[in-house]
Amino acid sequence: MGAFEYTALDASGKERKGILEGDTPRHIRQQLRDQQLLPVRVSEVAEREASRQQSFAFLRRVSAADVTLLTRQLATLVRAGLPLEESLLAVSQQTDKPRLQSILLGVRAKVMEGHTLAEGLNEYPRVFPEIYRATVSAGEQAGHLDAVLERLADYTERREEIHQKVLAAMLYPIVLTVMCFIIVSALMVWVVPKVVGVFEANKAQLPLITRILIGTSGFLRTEGIWLVLGIAVAVFLWRRRLRDPQARRRFHRVLLRLPLAGKLVRGFNTARFTRTFSILSSSAVPVLDALRISGEVVTSLPMRDAVLAAADRVREGAPIGRSLAVSKLFPPMTIHLISSGEASGELDAMLDQAAASQERELDALMAAMVGLLGPMLIVVMGLFVMGIVFAMLLPIFRLDDLIH
């Protein structure tokens, strides 16, 4: 039995959409006719989800908060002793989001066919990433699915918290920068020509700063659209260039060498790597698989290469901490904690400590950056506005010279 999405018409011609469980599309159509509905389209959930993933369905994406909630609900029901298929059905009935409901019913259909939960989740890789599926698979094999699901819920919550903190830290500087750009552009395009235009008919030599201001204002009014288009094309070409793995790798190497940006990139990726490695290791995922999957969540390509190279050394018998230290890309504190965990047999706890340490350091660094960037941007905007005002007032102060 599988889950199918349907579109049908009722007796009044109104369109109805929903999800039904059945053996075949023909079975679903018969169910709809029994309900006095005219079937228009019936498609299996897994096939429908695959077509969504190949199209621009980003507006319907399942958020990390949704995945966290369903994971915690599923863990609670499994721990209470409900069979897995009943737990999945209950969670699907609890949600009010049609796409999430269809996915859960699709997973339930796989489970009822005799597949494991991890195999059911494999049908929806965009919703449930590899770390999620590998952890669930390890939990099923170890017989501790409820505990593993609880850890996964905690993990997704932490990931979402870090993501929200980064967004919150960058929001204020970005908004302030945009506002600075809009204010200065408005002054240059609309205000400056009206105020300074009275001096253009005068044959006297205007101050240099005023001439620069007039020239810049004229350029923005006549060529501004081409400047904006040029910037847009440059951004497009740059993003397209970064699709090449080698170009992106070189760019990431440059980022890692920069004083502040490098520290941010290193700290963010180290926190993601250690947190992911911790959840996989504590869920009995084999070390080599845990290293490989943890490396996939690292966004910096040189650091990801370092993790994969470390996995090769660990396969040959080298310690994890020493293997990661070869690249010199991970913070020494993280390396020491991992090595200590290996020596004491408490790798899971040390990885968790390393992740918490990096997250705290990242929070402090972002807070300091926001506290510094705000005043700096205000000062820069003030200097621009002061320069514009000074350039407009200077000819007035020299009005006698200009008249004579």
Secondary structure, 3 states (H helix, E strand, C coil): CEEEEEEEECCCCCEEEEEEEECCHHHHHHHHHHCCCEEEEEEEHHHHHHHHHHCCCHHHCCCHHHHHHHHHHHHHHHHCCCCHHHHHHHHHHHCCCHHHHHHHHHHHHHHHCCCCHHHHHCCCCCCCCHHHHHHHHHHHHHCCHHHHHHHHHHHHHHHHHHHHHHHHHHHHHHHHHHHHHHHHHHHHHHHHHHHHHHHHCCCCCCCHHHHHHHHHHHHHHHHHHHHHHHHHHHHHHHHHHCCCHHHHHHHHHHHHHCHHHHHHHHHHHHHHHHHHHHHHHHCCCCHHHHHHHHHHCCCCHHHHHHHHHHHHHHHCCCCHHHHHHCCCCCCHHHHHHHHHHHHHCCHHHHHHHHHHHHHHHHHHHHHHHHHHHHHHHHHHHHHHHHHHHHHHHHHHHCHHHHHC
